[in-house]
């Protein structure tokens, strides 16, 4: 039986859960005022906010990976 993998792939796109290793990339995106003007309230996040959100998401995904045998 193949392990459960929560991903979606298209010709030019791969969507997958966040992991702690994604934090540097997420920080560069979500702290950039030119990018964030198109998201939410238009204000960039602080480094601390990005870290908190990325780690919370990664922890949630790690929990799911153990429950669903998701290998990353």
C-alpha positions as CSV (number, residue, x, y, z in Angstrom):
1,X,0.0,0.0,0.0
2,X,1.3,3.4,-0.9
3,X,1.7,6.0,1.9
4,X,-0.8,8.8,2.1
5,X,0.6,12.0,0.6
6,X,-1.3,15.2,0.8
7,X,-0.1,16.9,-2.4
8,X,-1.6,18.4,-5.5
9,X,0.4,18.8,-8.6
10,X,-0.2,20.6,-11.9
11,X,2.0,21.3,-14.9
12,X,3.8,24.2,-13.2
13,X,2.7,23.9,-9.6
14,X,3.2,21.5,-6.6
15,X,1.1,22.1,-3.5
16,X,2.3,20.3,-0.3
17,X,2.2,20.8,3.4
18,X,4.6,23.2,5.0
19,X,7.6,21.9,6.9
20,X,10.1,23.7,9.2
21,X,12.6,23.8,6.4
22,X,10.2,26.1,4.5
23,X,10.6,28.9,7.1
24,X,13.3,30.9,5.2
25,X,11.2,31.0,2.1
26,X,8.0,31.9,3.9
27,X,9.9,34.7,5.8
28,X,11.1,36.3,2.6
29,X,7.6,36.2,1.1
30,X,5.4,37.2,4.0
31,X,7.7,40.0,5.3
32,X,7.9,41.7,1.8
33,X,5.6,44.7,1.6
34,X,5.4,44.5,-2.2
35,X,4.1,40.9,-2.1
36,X,1.9,41.3,1.0
37,X,-0.1,44.3,-0.4
38,X,-2.1,41.6,-2.3
39,X,-2.8,39.4,0.8
40,X,-5.0,39.9,3.9
41,X,-4.9,43.5,5.2
42,X,-2.0,44.4,2.9
43,X,0.5,44.7,5.6
44,X,3.7,42.5,5.8
45,X,4.1,40.2,8.8
46,X,6.9,40.4,11.3
47,X,9.6,37.8,11.3
48,X,8.1,36.5,14.6
49,X,4.6,36.2,13.1
50,X,6.0,34.2,10.1
51,X,8.0,32.0,12.4
52,X,5.0,31.3,14.7
53,X,2.7,30.5,11.7
54,X,5.2,28.4,9.9
55,X,6.1,26.4,13.0
56,X,2.5,25.9,13.9
57,X,1.6,24.7,10.4
58,X,4.7,22.4,10.4
59,X,3.8,21.0,13.8
60,X,0.3,20.3,12.6
61,X,1.6,18.6,9.4
62,X,4.0,16.6,11.4
63,X,1.2,15.4,13.6
64,X,-0.8,14.4,10.5
65,X,2.2,12.7,8.9
66,X,2.5,10.4,12.0
67,X,-1.2,9.7,12.0
68,X,-1.5,9.1,8.2
69,X,2.0,7.7,7.6
70,X,2.9,10.7,5.4
71,X,6.6,10.6,4.5
72,X,8.6,13.7,3.8
